Amino acid sequence: MDHRDGAPKAPSLPAKRGCLGERPFVSLAEALTWIAFGDALSSEELRAQVEGQRPPNTDSPEERLRKFFSGTDDAAPEVPGAGHFRERRRGLELLAKAWQNLRDGVDRGTVKVRGRLTSKYSLADAHSVDAVELTGNVLAAFSQFDVSTGGIRRQTFGSPGIIWRDDPHSFDREFDAYGDDASAADGYLMVEVEREGLMGIANEVRPSHDHATKNPRLTDAEREPVLTRTGDPGRPSKGYQIYDAEHARRCDAGEAHSKIADEARHLVTWFKEKLPGHDPISSGTVENRIRPRHLKYRAHKKSHENNDTT
């Protein structure tokens, strides 16, 4: 389902987790993968992980239809997914949940989404029109996320909420779009999500599966700094460095709460999940520990917010 002009170059898979940029709006692919995995993947990176490593299909949708009816459309062997989609079915399930979480946030008014409507789902056309805010009703009508383009389309009968090139319903979806059903041809491209609202949604929904994906319990190697002794005989270390490292990561990723008290409580809860059986530091002590970095984080964040409004 490649609707972009020219043959896309297969991107290399990212070596480490991506972080959301400081832009006021991020792409829909980045938003959904941030909610689902805590890893902001670009549309190209997401596509590569879902489809797996194979040469890109340079055929246009029309050429694929021609080959199908001429009997020259040889079925390609199944290719396993990569990254978060090594177990493709599970990865797509998490992506679908993230898509629903985002739409629920739009319905509640906690996040904004915008995109560019095109009658033929054409990227060239999308560049020539202005972006408009997408309401909950619009997202209900265009409820299918297209991995191939990072856009959204109408979910035709029998097709899933997340569609990708080799999905069993992919060909039927293309046939509807280029057949007699004109209503199946349009869609929104260059879809973007408000960063500030996205962070709130991610913080709400990710804890339910964080320690299964992003924050598993500490390995033996990670436990060692926590269990080592301090200079005082008989007194185990409180593991300050563990809190410091996680707080630094959250600040770099833009995940940290604005209020230091909220951030300290989050870190205490996080420590309990990461290291069950070991007493955490009090939230007051954590506040004092992270205060210098947190003040810099808040000042940096406020500076960017002011720049965005000027």
C-alpha positions as CSV (number, residue, x, y, z in Angstrom):
1,M,0.0,0.0,0.0
2,D,2.6,2.5,-1.1
3,H,0.9,5.7,-2.2
4,R,4.0,7.9,-2.1
5,D,5.7,9.1,-5.2
6,G,8.7,7.0,-6.2
7,A,10.2,4.0,-4.5
8,P,10.9,4.6,-0.8
9,K,14.3,3.7,0.5
10,A,14.2,1.0,3.2
11,P,15.4,2.7,6.4
12,S,17.8,1.1,8.8
13,L,16.2,0.1,12.0
14,P,17.0,2.4,15.0
15,A,19.6,1.1,17.4
16,K,18.0,2.7,20.5
17,R,14.7,4.1,21.6
18,G,13.7,7.3,20.0
19,C,12.6,10.3,22.0
20,L,9.9,12.8,21.1
21,G,11.3,16.0,19.8
22,E,10.5,19.4,21.2
23,R,8.1,20.3,18.4
24,P,4.5,21.3,19.4
25,F,3.2,18.6,17.1
26,V,4.6,15.2,16.2
27,S,3.7,12.7,13.5
28,L,0.9,10.2,14.1
29,A,3.4,7.3,13.8
30,E,5.6,8.9,16.5
31,A,2.6,9.5,18.7
32,L,1.2,5.9,18.5
33,T,4.6,4.2,19.0
34,W,5.3,6.5,21.9
35,I,2.0,5.5,23.6
36,A,2.4,1.8,22.7
37,F,6.2,1.3,23.3
38,G,7.7,4.5,24.8
39,D,9.7,4.6,21.6
40,A,8.9,7.4,19.1
41,L,9.3,5.8,15.6
42,S,9.1,7.9,12.4
43,S,6.6,6.7,9.8
44,E,9.5,5.1,7.9
45,E,10.9,3.4,10.9
46,L,7.5,2.0,11.9
47,R,6.8,0.7,8.4
48,A,10.2,-1.0,8.3
49,Q,9.6,-2.7,11.6
50,V,6.1,-3.9,10.8
51,E,7.0,-5.1,7.3
52,G,10.4,-6.6,8.2
53,Q,13.5,-6.4,6.1
54,R,12.6,-6.9,2.4
55,P,13.2,-5.0,-0.8
56,P,10.7,-2.2,-1.1
57,N,7.7,-2.8,-3.5
58,T,8.0,-0.3,-6.2
59,D,4.7,-1.2,-7.9
60,S,1.9,1.4,-7.8
61,P,-1.5,0.3,-6.6
62,E,-2.7,0.2,-10.2
63,E,0.2,-2.0,-11.2
64,R,-0.6,-4.4,-8.4
65,L,-4.1,-4.7,-9.7
66,R,-2.9,-5.3,-13.2
67,K,-0.6,-8.0,-12.1
68,F,-3.3,-9.6,-10.0
69,F,-5.8,-9.8,-12.9
70,S,-3.1,-10.9,-15.3
71,G,-2.0,-13.8,-13.0
72,T,1.6,-12.5,-12.6
73,D,1.2,-11.4,-9.0
74,D,3.4,-14.0,-7.4
75,A,2.9,-14.2,-3.6
76,A,5.9,-13.0,-1.7
77,P,7.2,-15.2,1.1
78,E,6.2,-14.1,4.6
79,V,8.9,-12.0,6.2
80,P,9.0,-11.7,10.1
81,G,8.7,-8.2,11.6
82,A,11.5,-6.4,13.4
83,G,12.0,-4.4,16.5
84,H,8.8,-4.0,18.5
85,F,7.1,-6.2,15.8
86,R,9.2,-9.3,16.0
87,E,6.0,-10.8,17.3
88,R,4.0,-8.9,14.8
89,R,0.6,-9.8,16.0
90,R,1.3,-8.6,19.5
91,G,3.0,-5.4,18.2
92,L,-0.1,-4.6,16.1
93,E,-2.4,-5.2,19.0
94,L,-0.5,-2.7,21.2
95,L,-0.5,-0.2,18.3
96,A,-4.3,-0.6,17.9
97,K,-4.7,0.0,21.6
98,A,-2.6,3.1,21.3
99,W,-4.7,4.3,18.4
100,Q,-7.9,3.8,20.5
101,N,-6.3,5.6,23.5
102,L,-5.5,8.6,21.3
103,R,-9.0,8.8,19.8
104,D,-10.4,8.6,23.3
105,G,-8.2,11.5,24.3
106,V,-9.5,13.5,21.4
107,D,-13.1,12.8,22.5
108,R,-12.3,14.0,26.0
109,G,-10.6,17.1,24.6
110,T,-7.2,16.4,26.2
111,V,-5.2,16.2,23.0
112,K,-5.5,17.7,19.5
113,V,-4.9,16.0,16.2
114,R,-4.6,17.7,12.8
115,G,-4.2,16.4,9.2
116,R,-4.7,17.2,5.5
117,L,-7.7,15.8,3.6
118,T,-7.1,14.5,0.1
119,S,-9.8,13.0,-2.1
120,K,-7.5,10.4,-3.7
121,Y,-5.2,9.8,-0.7
122,S,-2.3,11.5,-2.5
123,L,0.7,13.0,-0.7
124,A,1.2,15.5,-3.6
125,D,-2.4,16.8,-3.0
126,A,-1.8,16.9,0.8
127,H,1.0,19.3,0.4
128,S,-1.3,21.7,-1.5
129,V,-4.0,22.0,1.3
130,D,-3.9,23.3,4.8
131,A,-4.0,21.2,7.9
132,V,-7.2,21.2,9.8
133,E,-8.1,20.0,13.3
134,L,-9.6,16.5,13.4
135,T,-12.5,16.1,15.8
136,G,-13.6,12.9,17.5
137,N,-16.3,12.5,14.8
138,V,-13.8,12.8,12.0
139,L,-11.5,10.2,13.6
140,A,-14.5,7.9,14.0
141,A,-15.2,8.1,10.3
142,F,-11.5,7.8,9.3
143,S,-10.7,5.2,11.9
144,Q,-8.1,3.1,10.0
145,F,-4.4,3.9,10.6
146,D,-2.4,3.1,7.5
147,V,1.2,2.0,8.4
148,S,2.4,2.4,4.8
149,T,1.7,6.1,4.8
150,G,1.3,7.2,8.4
151,G,-2.2,8.5,7.4
152,I,-5.8,7.6,8.3
153,R,-8.5,6.3,6.0
154,R,-12.1,5.1,6.2
155,Q,-12.3,1.6,7.7
156,T,-14.1,-0.4,5.0
157,F,-16.2,-3.4,5.9
158,G,-14.1,-6.3,7.1
159,S,-10.8,-4.4,7.2
160,P,-8.9,-3.9,10.5
161,G,-8.2,-0.7,12.4
162,I,-4.5,-1.0,11.6
163,I,-3.7,-1.9,8.0
164,W,-0.2,-2.6,6.6
165,R,1.1,-3.7,3.2
166,D,0.9,-7.5,3.7
167,D,-2.2,-7.6,5.8
168,P,-4.7,-10.2,4.3
169,H,-7.2,-7.4,3.9
170,S,-4.8,-5.0,2.2
171,F,-5.6,-5.9,-1.4
172,D,-9.3,-5.8,-0.8
173,R,-8.9,-2.3,0.8
174,E,-7.0,-1.1,-2.3
175,F,-9.6,-2.6,-4.6
176,D,-12.3,-0.7,-2.7
177,A,-10.3,2.6,-3.0
178,Y,-9.7,2.2,-6.7
179,G,-13.1,0.6,-7.6
180,D,-16.6,1.9,-7.6
181,D,-16.7,3.0,-4.0
182,A,-15.5,6.6,-4.2
183,S,-16.0,7.1,-0.4
184,A,-13.2,4.6,0.2
185,A,-10.6,6.6,-1.8
186,D,-10.1,9.7,0.4
187,G,-8.2,10.0,3.6
188,Y,-6.0,12.3,5.8
189,L,-2.2,12.5,5.3
190,M,0.5,14.3,7.2
191,V,-1.4,13.7,10.4
192,E,0.1,15.2,13.5
193,V,-0.6,15.0,17.2
194,E,-0.2,17.7,19.8
195,R,2.8,16.8,21.9
196,E,1.6,18.2,25.2
197,G,-1.6,16.3,25.2
198,L,0.1,13.2,23.9
199,M,2.5,13.1,26.9
200,G,-0.5,13.1,29.2
201,I,-2.1,10.2,27.4
202,A,1.1,8.2,27.4
203,N,1.7,8.8,31.1
204,E,-1.9,7.5,31.8
205,V,-1.8,4.3,29.7
206,R,1.8,3.1,29.6
207,P,2.2,2.1,33.3
208,S,-0.1,-0.9,32.6
209,H,2.5,-2.5,30.3
210,D,5.7,-0.6,31.0
211,H,7.4,-3.3,33.0
212,A,6.5,-5.8,30.3
213,T,8.0,-3.7,27.5
214,K,10.1,-0.7,28.6
215,N,10.7,-1.1,32.3
216,P,11.2,-4.7,33.2
217,R,12.5,-5.6,36.6
218,L,16.1,-5.0,37.2
219,T,18.6,-7.6,35.9
220,D,21.3,-8.9,38.2
221,A,23.8,-6.4,36.7
222,E,21.4,-3.5,37.4
223,R,20.7,-4.7,40.9
224,E,24.4,-4.6,41.9
225,P,24.7,-0.8,42.4
226,V,21.6,-0.9,44.6
227,L,22.8,-3.8,46.8
228,T,26.4,-2.7,47.3
229,R,27.5,-1.4,50.6
230,T,28.2,2.3,51.4
231,G,31.2,3.5,53.4
232,D,29.3,2.8,56.7
233,P,29.6,-0.9,57.8
234,G,26.2,-2.7,57.8
235,R,24.3,0.0,55.8
236,P,23.3,-0.9,52.3
237,S,23.2,1.8,49.6
238,K,19.8,3.4,49.0
239,G,20.4,3.2,45.3
240,Y,20.4,6.9,44.7
241,Q,22.1,6.4,41.3
242,I,19.1,4.4,40.1
243,Y,16.7,7.3,40.8
244,D,19.2,9.7,39.2
245,A,19.5,7.7,36.0
246,E,15.7,7.3,35.6
247,H,15.1,11.0,36.3
248,A,17.7,12.0,33.8
249,R,16.2,9.7,31.2
250,R,12.7,11.1,31.8
251,C,14.0,14.7,31.5
252,D,15.8,14.0,28.3
253,A,12.7,12.3,26.9
254,G,10.4,15.1,28.0
255,E,8.4,12.7,30.2
256,A,9.1,14.2,33.6
257,H,6.2,15.9,35.4
258,S,6.3,19.6,35.7
259,K,5.7,19.6,39.5
260,I,8.7,18.1,41.3
261,A,6.4,16.5,44.0
262,D,4.6,14.6,41.2
263,E,7.9,13.5,39.7
264,A,9.3,12.3,43.0
265,R,6.1,10.2,43.7
266,H,6.4,8.7,40.2
267,L,10.1,7.7,40.8
268,V,9.2,6.1,44.2
269,T,6.5,4.0,42.6
270,W,8.8,3.2,39.7
271,F,11.5,2.0,42.1
272,K,9.1,-0.3,43.9
273,E,8.2,-1.9,40.5
274,K,11.7,-2.2,39.3
275,L,13.2,-3.6,42.6
276,P,10.5,-5.4,44.6
277,G,11.5,-6.3,48.1
278,H,13.7,-3.3,48.7
279,D,12.5,-0.2,50.5
280,P,12.4,2.9,48.4
281,I,13.7,6.3,49.4
282,S,11.0,8.7,50.8
283,S,9.5,11.0,48.2
284,G,10.8,14.0,50.1
285,T,14.4,12.7,49.9
286,V,13.9,12.1,46.2
287,E,12.7,15.7,45.7
288,N,15.9,17.0,47.3
289,R,18.0,14.6,45.2
290,I,16.5,15.6,41.8
291,R,15.8,19.3,42.5
292,P,18.8,20.8,40.6
293,R,18.2,18.8,37.5
294,H,14.4,19.3,37.7
295,L,14.7,23.0,37.9
296,K,16.8,23.0,34.8
297,Y,14.3,20.7,33.1
298,R,11.4,23.0,33.9
299,A,13.3,26.1,32.8
300,H,14.2,24.4,29.5
301,K,10.6,23.3,28.9
302,K,9.2,26.7,29.7
303,S,11.7,28.3,27.3
304,H,10.5,26.1,24.5
305,E,6.9,26.7,25.3
306,N,7.5,30.5,25.2
307,N,9.3,30.1,21.8
308,D,6.4,28.1,20.4
309,T,3.9,30.9,21.3
310,T,6.0,33.7,19.8
